[in-house]
Amino acid sequence: MAPETEDPAGVWDASLRAAALFAADPHGLGGVILRAGAGPVRDRWLDHLRGMLAGPVRRMPPGIADDRLIGGLDLPATLRAGRPVIQRGLLAEADGGVVVVPMAERLERGTVARLAAALDTGTLALERDGLAARLPARFGLVLLDEGQEDETVAEALADRLALRIDLSGVSLREARFPLEEVPLLFHVRGDGGGDPLAPETDAASAAPSRSFLNHPEPEPDPTGRRAQPTGDPIATLCAVAEAFGIASLRAPLLALRTARRIAAASGREGPEGADLMEAARLVLAPRATRLPAPAQPETEEAAEPPPPPPPDADRPPEDAAEEADSAAQAPDEVVLDAVRAALPKDLLVRLLAGGPPLRAAPAGRMGAASASPLSGRPVGSWPGDPRRGRLDLIATLRAAAPWQRLRRAGTDPRCIAVTPEDFRIRRLKRRSETTTIFCVDASGSAALERLAEAKGAVELLLAEAYVRRDRIALVAFRGTGAETVLPPTRSLVRAKRVLAGLPGGGGTPLAAGLDAAAILALGVRRSGGSPVIVLLTDGRANVARSGLGGRALAGEEALSAARLLRAQALPTLVIDTGARPDGARRLAEAAQARYCPLPHADAGSVSAAVRAATA
């Protein structure tokens, strides 16, 4: 079934249905990924969600520190009381409500891990500043995805959230509420006290209306018959998830929970076929990674007609025949068709083209983190000597605060007693810039094509070098040796000038090219950078290090050079530009490198592969 053309008004209505579902069970459904730029459309959707929530709503600032996120020692209260006093963090404050996360595509890995752990357990483990406590933290997440097409929310969080909404194509004109139904959704307090958007906590008054939540109510067929319930909803959703290439088990479980919420809002004890279809549209369709395989035709022996249903005196014979035909269609196929029809338009185009594109690294990505004693971004503190680092005064006072009642004996109670064991110095980390070293096979009759691809990829990556704080280098091997034709640089003008005069042709001294790339990468590492080698070749070496021809010796030396890359732990990506995946694949295995077969690569696909490999 081909998907219908996306209607912005229909997308907005679907987002309101998703908001009503999420508001009914924020922690159970995990949350919502809302892809939309900052503006009135997104603000209107958030206001609508806030009006349906009964719990607190907290907004998480970008770059939030651990003591604010998960809590820690309340320093003023501890100094007054002379004993440790816990200060609740933002996640504990949001217990029973929702946390709104702006710029979610740029969350730090540590923050992602803490959010994921809290979603899994519903509690927050506070173990810092000498404290050990478990605080309730049952909340839902609203991740505001504001990135470009190559920036995505961390998969560890996206997998735990049931709903995904894309409002990037909705204008303010389409973002209107069905005013005749809003009063039925929640009873908003009008006593003038408190938050005017805070709904009453009574469960009956907080139930969404059936007409709003049960989106296409399954009265779907002109005969007035409803979709038949499936025998096992779990098996149905798992089968649909498998058919669309969804590997995570969380997706069908979240879809089942969503179906139960839809059924409960309609007054049914368990989910029926229409509930499963609606849940699959909302939860499974945005996660699809492939299209289901076409159904195989049944053999004549297996294609036995189903037994006719018992006659119904109130139904014409032709209606009974139509029901028999519809009953012959498996419930899984019905849900499959529903998910296929709900696939986003851009996702369907990518799937029909052969699969989702390579995900690139975020634009703000920099090199690997490295410890620095005097400069960098603070990432906590540890015990140490202030003469060998930067003193963290607040952390020092926190370490000393719990002992003040014992240390103040016989001293001025207004003083704070600090011992050398209390000293804390800052832990600082700075990002080293990444240098991508292109090692390009410039030999043979196909050299012009490979050089064109490399030139285009270098120019594309250099255009992002300022934002990504990356550098680019180019090593070309041809004839009897290899040379560094472009030292590490961010200068796009210099790179274009050097690339324009790069010659091609001759033999394939693959081992010499790998040696030159390794020497350059080790130099980058010694200077504090993070090197990444990108090798574009078909893997068919025919010139040894000595300059003599011979495929056998040249191939052995190339594998030996690849093993040296593995021994030096140099990150490597092998892009196979050959028509047959033989030599380049063996080279990648010897170097323990990522292997990417791109026999018909262009500059865009090469640069996307590089960004995905260096993410």
C-alpha positions in Angstrom: 0.0 0.0 0.0 1.5 3.3 -1.1 1.6 6.0 1.6 -0.6 8.9 1.3 0.8 12.3 0.7 1.7 13.9 3.9 -0.8 16.6 4.9 0.6 19.2 7.3 -2.8 19.5 9.0 -2.9 15.7 9.3 0.6 15.6 10.8 -0.4 18.3 13.3 -3.5 16.3 14.3 -1.4 13.1 14.7 1.0 15.1 16.9 -1.9 16.1 19.2 -3.0 12.5 19.5 0.5 11.5 20.4 0.6 14.3 23.0 -2.6 13.0 24.6 -1.2 9.5 24.7 2.1 10.6 26.2 0.3 12.8 28.8 -1.7 9.8 30.0 1.5 7.8 30.9 4.7 9.8 30.6 7.1 7.3 32.3 5.4 4.2 30.8 5.8 5.5 27.2 9.3 6.9 27.8 8.8 10.1 25.9 8.6 11.9 22.6 11.3 12.9 20.1 10.0 16.2 18.7 11.8 17.3 15.5 11.1 20.9 15.0 12.9 24.2 14.9 12.4 26.8 17.6 9.3 28.8 16.8 5.6 29.2 17.5 4.6 25.8 16.2 6.8 24.0 18.6 5.9 26.3 21.5 2.2 25.7 20.7 2.6 21.9 20.8 4.6 22.1 24.1 1.9 24.4 25.6 -0.8 21.9 24.6 1.2 19.1 26.2 1.8 21.1 29.4 -1.9 21.7 29.7 -2.6 18.0 29.8 0.0 17.0 32.3 -0.7 16.5 35.9 2.9 16.4 37.1 5.8 18.9 37.1 7.5 20.0 33.9 11.2 20.8 34.1 13.4 22.2 31.3 16.9 20.8 31.3 19.5 23.5 30.3 22.1 22.6 27.8 25.4 21.6 29.4 23.8 20.9 32.7 26.3 19.9 35.5 26.0 16.6 37.4 25.2 18.3 40.7 22.2 20.0 39.2 21.1 17.0 37.1 21.2 14.2 39.7 21.7 16.2 42.9 24.4 16.2 45.5 25.4 17.8 48.7 23.5 20.9 49.8 26.5 22.9 51.0 24.8 25.7 52.9 22.4 23.3 54.7 25.2 20.9 55.5 27.4 23.7 57.0 24.5 24.8 59.1 23.5 21.4 60.3 27.0 19.9 60.6 25.8 16.7 58.8 25.3 15.8 55.1 22.1 17.2 53.6 21.0 15.9 50.2 20.0 18.4 47.5 17.6 16.9 45.0 18.6 17.3 41.3 16.4 18.1 38.3 15.6 14.5 37.6 14.3 13.9 41.1 12.3 17.1 41.0 10.6 15.9 37.8 9.3 12.7 39.5 5.8 12.1 38.1 6.2 14.6 35.3 8.2 15.5 32.2 11.7 16.7 31.5 12.0 18.9 28.3 15.5 18.6 26.8 16.5 21.3 24.2 19.2 20.5 21.6 18.9 16.8 22.4 21.0 15.8 19.4 24.1 17.3 21.2 23.7 15.7 24.6 26.9 14.5 26.2 27.4 10.8 26.6 27.4 10.9 30.4 24.1 12.8 30.4 22.6 10.3 27.9 23.7 7.4 30.2 22.1 9.0 33.3 18.8 9.7 31.5 18.7 6.2 30.1 19.3 4.6 33.5 16.6 6.7 35.2 14.1 5.7 32.4 14.9 2.0 32.9 14.6 1.9 36.7 12.4 4.8 37.6 14.9 5.7 40.3 18.0 7.9 40.6 21.2 6.5 42.2 22.9 9.4 43.9 26.4 8.3 44.8 28.7 11.4 45.0 30.1 13.8 47.6 30.1 11.0 50.2 26.4 10.4 49.7 24.6 7.2 48.8 20.8 7.4 48.2 18.1 6.2 45.7 15.5 8.8 44.8 12.3 8.2 42.9 12.5 9.6 39.3 9.6 8.4 37.2 9.5 10.9 34.4 9.0 11.1 30.7 11.3 12.9 28.2 10.5 15.4 25.5 13.6 15.5 23.4 13.7 18.6 21.1 15.7 17.6 18.0 16.8 20.9 16.5 19.7 19.5 14.4 20.3 19.3 10.7 19.7 16.2 8.6 23.0 14.6 9.6 22.5 15.2 13.4 20.5 12.6 15.3 19.5 11.9 18.9 21.6 9.3 20.6 20.2 5.9 19.9 20.4 4.8 23.6 17.7 7.4 24.3 15.7 7.2 21.1 15.2 3.5 21.6 13.6 4.0 25.0 11.0 6.6 23.8 7.8 5.4 22.2 6.8 8.4 20.1 8.5 10.4 17.3 7.0 13.5 15.8 8.2 15.7 13.0 6.7 19.2 12.8 9.3 20.6 10.5 6.8 20.8 7.7 3.9 22.3 9.7 3.2 26.0 9.5 1.5 28.1 12.1 -1.7 28.2 10.0 -2.0 24.4 10.3 -1.1 24.3 14.0 -4.6 24.9 15.3 -6.4 23.0 18.0 -9.9 21.5 17.5 -11.6 23.9 19.8 -14.8 21.9 20.0 -12.8 19.0 21.6 -10.4 20.8 23.9 -12.8 21.2 26.7 -13.4 17.5 26.7 -9.8 16.6 27.1 -9.0 18.0 30.5 -10.7 20.1 33.1 -8.5 23.2 33.5 -8.6 24.9 36.8 -10.3 28.3 36.7 -10.0 29.3 40.3 -7.2 31.8 39.6 -4.8 30.0 41.9 -1.6 28.2 41.0 -0.6 27.4 37.5 -3.5 28.2 35.1 -2.4 25.4 32.8 -2.2 22.8 35.6 -4.9 20.1 35.2 -6.7 18.6 38.1 -5.2 15.4 39.4 -8.5 13.5 39.4 -8.1 10.4 37.1 -11.5 10.8 35.6 -11.0 14.4 34.7 -7.6 13.7 33.3 -8.8 11.1 30.7 -8.5 12.2 27.1 -11.7 12.1 25.1 -12.4 9.1 23.0 -13.0 11.1 19.8 -9.7 12.8 20.1 -7.4 10.0 21.2 -8.8 7.2 19.0 -7.6 8.7 15.8 -9.0 6.9 12.9 -11.7 5.1 14.9 -11.9 1.7 13.4 -15.3 2.1 11.7 -13.3 1.7 8.7 -15.4 -0.2 6.3 -18.6 0.7 4.6 -20.4 -2.3 6.1 -19.8 -0.8 9.6 -17.8 -3.8 10.8 -14.9 -3.1 13.2 -11.4 -4.6 12.8 -11.2 -8.0 14.3 -9.1 -8.5 17.4 -5.8 -10.4 16.9 -5.2 -13.6 18.8 -1.9 -12.5 20.3 -1.1 -8.8 20.2 2.5 -9.3 21.3 3.2 -11.8 18.6 1.6 -9.5 16.0 3.6 -6.5 17.0 6.9 -8.5 17.1 6.2 -9.9 13.7 5.5 -6.5 12.2 8.7 -5.1 13.9 10.7 -7.9 12.4 9.2 -7.4 9.0 10.3 -3.7 9.0 13.8 -4.4 10.2 13.3 -3.1 13.8 15.9 -5.1 15.8 15.1 -3.6 19.2 12.7 -5.5 21.5 11.7 -2.2 23.2 9.8 -1.1 20.1 7.1 -3.8 20.1 6.8 -3.5 23.9 6.3 0.2 23.7 3.8 -0.3 20.8 1.9 -2.8 23.0 1.8 -0.3 25.9 0.6 2.4 23.5 -2.2 0.0 22.2 -3.3 -0.7 25.7 -3.5 3.0 26.4 -5.6 3.6 23.3 -7.9 0.7 24.2 -8.3 2.0 27.8 -9.2 5.5 26.6 -12.0 3.8 24.5 -13.3 1.8 27.4 -12.0 -1.6 26.3 -10.2 -4.0 28.6 -7.6 -5.1 26.0 -6.3 -3.9 22.6 -8.1 -4.9 19.5 -7.0 -4.9 15.9 -7.6 -1.2 15.3 -5.7 -0.4 18.5 -2.7 -2.4 17.4 -2.8 -0.6 14.0 -2.9 2.8 15.5 0.0 1.9 17.9 2.0 0.4 15.1 1.6 3.6 13.1 2.8 5.8 15.9 5.6 3.7 17.3 6.9 1.3 14.7 6.5 3.3 11.4 9.2 5.9 12.3 11.6 3.2 13.3 11.4 1.2 10.0 14.8 0.3 8.4 13.5 -1.8 5.5 10.3 -2.6 3.6 8.7 -6.0 4.2 9.4 -8.8 1.7 6.5 -9.4 -0.7 4.2 -12.2 0.2 4.9 -15.5 -1.4 2.1 -17.0 -3.5 0.5 -20.0 -1.8 0.4 -23.4 -3.5 -2.8 -24.9 -4.6 -2.7 -27.4 -1.8 -2.2 -24.8 0.8 -4.7 -22.3 -0.6 -7.8 -23.9 0.9 -10.6 -21.4 1.4 -11.5 -20.8 5.1 -14.7 -22.3 6.4 -17.7 -20.0 5.8 -19.1 -18.2 8.9 -22.5 -19.2 10.3 -25.4 -17.6 8.5 -26.7 -14.4 10.0 -30.4 -13.7 9.4 -29.8 -9.9 9.7 -27.0 -9.7 7.2 -27.3 -10.1 3.4 -25.4 -13.0 1.8 -23.1 -10.6 -0.1 -22.0 -9.0 3.2 -21.3 -12.4 4.7 -19.1 -13.3 1.7 -17.2 -10.0 2.1 -16.5 -10.8 5.7 -15.3 -14.2 4.8 -12.8 -12.7 2.4 -11.6 -10.1 5.0 -11.2 -12.9 7.6 -8.9 -14.7 5.3 -6.3 -11.9 5.6 -4.0 -12.5 8.5 -4.0 -9.9 11.3 -0.3 -9.4 10.8 -0.9 -8.3 7.2 -3.5 -5.8 8.3 -1.0 -4.2 10.7 1.8 -4.4 8.1 -0.4 -2.5 5.7 -1.2 0.1 8.3 2.5 0.7 9.1 3.5 0.8 5.4 0.8 3.5 4.8 2.1 5.5 7.8 5.8 5.5 6.8 7.1 9.1 6.6 7.5 10.2 3.0 11.3 10.8 3.2 11.8 7.5 5.0 9.9 5.6 2.3 12.1 7.2 -0.4 15.2 6.1 1.4 13.9 2.6 2.0 12.9 2.2 -1.6 16.4 3.4 -2.6 17.9 0.4 -0.7 18.1 1.4 2.9 18.7 4.4 5.2 21.7 6.6 4.5 24.8 6.6 6.6 24.4 8.7 9.7 27.0 11.4 10.0 28.6 12.8 13.1 27.1 15.9 14.6 28.5 19.2 13.3 29.9 20.1 16.7 31.9 16.9 17.1 35.6 17.4 17.9 38.5 15.1 18.5 38.9 12.6 21.3 38.9 13.8 24.9 42.2 14.0 26.7 43.0 14.9 30.3 44.7 18.2 30.9 45.9 19.5 34.3 45.6 23.2 33.7 43.2 23.9 30.7 40.0 22.5 29.3 36.4 21.9 30.3 35.8 21.0 34.0 34.3 17.5 34.3 34.3 17.0 38.1 37.0 16.9 40.7 39.2 14.5 42.6 41.5 14.5 45.7 44.9 16.0 45.0 47.5 18.7 45.7 46.4 22.2 44.8 50.0 23.0 43.8 49.7 20.5 40.9 46.3 21.5 39.6 43.5 24.0 40.0 41.8 24.1 43.3 38.0 23.3 43.2 36.9 25.4 46.2 33.3 24.3 46.2 34.2 20.6 46.1 36.7 21.2 48.9 34.1 22.8 51.1 31.7 19.9 50.3 34.3 17.4 51.4 35.0 19.3 54.6 31.3 20.2 55.5 30.2 16.8 57.0 33.0 16.9 59.6 32.6 20.4 61.0 30.7 19.3 64.2 33.7 17.2 65.2 36.4 19.7 64.0 34.8 22.7 65.7 35.4 21.5 69.2 37.4 24.2 71.0 37.5 26.5 68.0 35.6 29.5 66.7 32.3 28.1 65.5 32.3 30.7 62.6 35.4 29.1 61.0 35.4 26.2 58.7 38.1 23.6 59.4 39.7 22.2 56.3 42.4 19.5 56.3 44.7 18.4 53.5 42.5 15.4 52.9 39.6 17.7 51.9 41.5 19.4 49.0 39.9 18.7 45.6 41.4 19.8 42.3 39.5 20.2 39.1 39.4 17.5 36.5 39.8 19.2 33.2 39.4 17.7 29.7 40.0 19.2 26.4 39.2 18.0 22.9 42.0 17.2 20.6 41.3 18.1 17.0 40.7 15.2 14.6 42.9 14.9 11.5 41.4 12.8 8.7 44.1 11.4 6.5 43.0 10.4 3.0 45.2 7.6 1.6 44.2 7.5 -2.1 45.1 5.0 -4.8 46.1 7.2 -7.7 47.2 4.4 -10.0 45.7 2.6 -13.0 43.2 3.4 -15.6 40.4 4.2 -12.9 42.7 6.7 -11.1 40.9 9.8 -12.5 37.6 8.6 -11.1 39.0 7.8 -7.7 40.9 11.1 -7.5 37.7 12.9 -8.4 35.9 11.2 -5.6 38.7 12.0 -3.1 38.9 15.6 -4.2 35.2 16.1 -3.8 35.1 14.4 -0.4 38.1 16.5 0.8 36.4 19.7 -0.2 33.1 18.7 1.4 34.9 17.8 4.7 37.0 21.0 4.6 33.8 23.1 4.3 32.8 21.7 7.7 36.3 21.9 9.2 35.8 25.2 11.0 32.7 24.0 12.9 34.1 20.5 13.5 37.6 21.7 14.4 39.0 19.1 12.0 42.0 19.0 9.7 42.4 17.2 6.4 45.5 15.6 4.9 46.0 13.7 1.7 48.5 10.9 0.8 48.6 9.6 -2.8 50.4 6.4 -3.9 51.2 5.6 -7.5 54.0 4.4 -9.6 56.8 3.1 -7.2 56.0 5.1 -4.1 53.8 7.4 -2.0 53.9 11.1 -1.1 52.1 13.4 1.2 50.6 15.9 -1.3 48.5 17.8 1.3 49.8 18.1 4.9 47.2 18.5 7.7 45.4 21.8 7.0 42.1 23.6 7.3 42.7 25.8 4.3 40.2 25.1 1.6 42.0 27.3 -0.9 45.3 25.5 -0.4 43.6 22.1 -0.6 42.0 23.0 -3.9 45.2 24.3 -5.4 47.1 21.1 -4.4 44.3 18.8 -5.5 44.0 20.4 -8.9 47.5 19.4 -9.8 47.5 15.9 -8.4 48.5 13.4 -11.2 47.4 9.8 -11.6 48.5 6.6 -13.4 51.1 3.9 -12.9 51.4 0.9 -10.6 49.8 0.3 -7.1 52.4 0.5 -4.3 49.8 -0.1 -1.6 52.3 -0.9 1.2 54.1 2.3 0.6 50.9 4.3 0.8 49.9 2.7 4.1 53.4 3.3 5.5 53.2 7.0 4.6 49.7 7.3 6.1 50.9 5.6 9.3 53.9 7.9 9.7 51.7 10.9 9.2 49.1 9.6 11.7 51.7 8.8 14.4 53.0 12.4 14.0 49.5 13.8 14.5 49.1 11.6 17.6 52.4 12.7 19.1 51.3 16.4 18.7 48.1 15.7 20.7 45.7 15.2 17.8 43.4 12.3 16.9 44.2 10.8 13.5 41.8 8.8 11.3 43.0 7.1 8.2 40.6 6.8 5.2 41.9 4.4 2.6 40.3 4.5 -0.9 41.5 1.5 -2.9 40.4 -1.7 -4.6 43.1 -3.6 -2.6 45.0 -5.0 -5.6 48.6 -4.1 -5.0 51.2 -4.9 -7.7 54.3 -2.9 -6.6 56.4 -3.8 -3.5 58.2 -1.4 -1.2 61.4 -1.8 -3.2 59.6 -0.6 -6.3 59.7 -4.0 -8.0 56.6 -5.4 -9.6 54.9 -8.6 -8.5 51.4 -9.1 -7.1 52.3 -11.9 -4.6 55.1 -9.9 -2.8 53.2 -6.6 -3.1 50.1 -8.2 -1.6 52.0 -9.7 1.4 53.7 -6.4 2.1 50.3 -4.6 2.0 48.8 -7.0 4.5 51.9 -6.6 6.7 51.5 -2.8 6.6 47.8 -3.2 7.5 48.8 -5.3 10.5 51.1 -2.5 11.6 48.1 -0.1 11.6 46.3 -2.5 13.9 49.4 -2.8 16.2 49.6 1.0 16.4 45.8 1.2 17.2 45.3 3.7 14.4 41.6 4.1 13.5 41.1 3.2 9.9 38.3 3.2 7.4 38.7 1.2 4.2 36.5 2.3 1.3 36.5 -0.4 -1.4 36.2 1.3 -4.8 36.6 -2.0 -6.7 33.9 -4.0 -8.4 34.8 -7.2 -6.5 35.2 -7.2 -2.7 38.4 -9.3 -2.5 41.6 -7.5 -1.8 40.2 -4.5 0.1 38.2 -6.7 2.4 41.2 -8.8 3.4 43.1 -5.5 3.9 40.4 -4.2 6.3 40.4 -7.5 8.3 44.2 -7.3 8.7 44.0 -3.7 10.0 40.8 -4.4 12.0 39.4 -1.4 10.1 35.8 -0.5 9.2 35.0 -1.8 5.7 32.7 0.2 3.4 32.1 -1.2 -0.1 31.3 1.7 -2.4 32.1 0.5 -5.9 30.1 3.5 -7.4 31.0 6.0 -4.7 30.7 9.7 -5.3 32.0 12.6 -3.2 28.9 12.8 -1.1 28.8 9.1 -0.2 32.5 9.1 0.6 32.2 12.1 3.0 29.1 10.5 4.6 31.0 7.3 5.2 33.9 9.2 6.7 31.7 11.1 9.1 29.9 7.9 10.2 33.2 6.1 10.8 34.7 9.0 12.8 31.5 9.6 14.9 
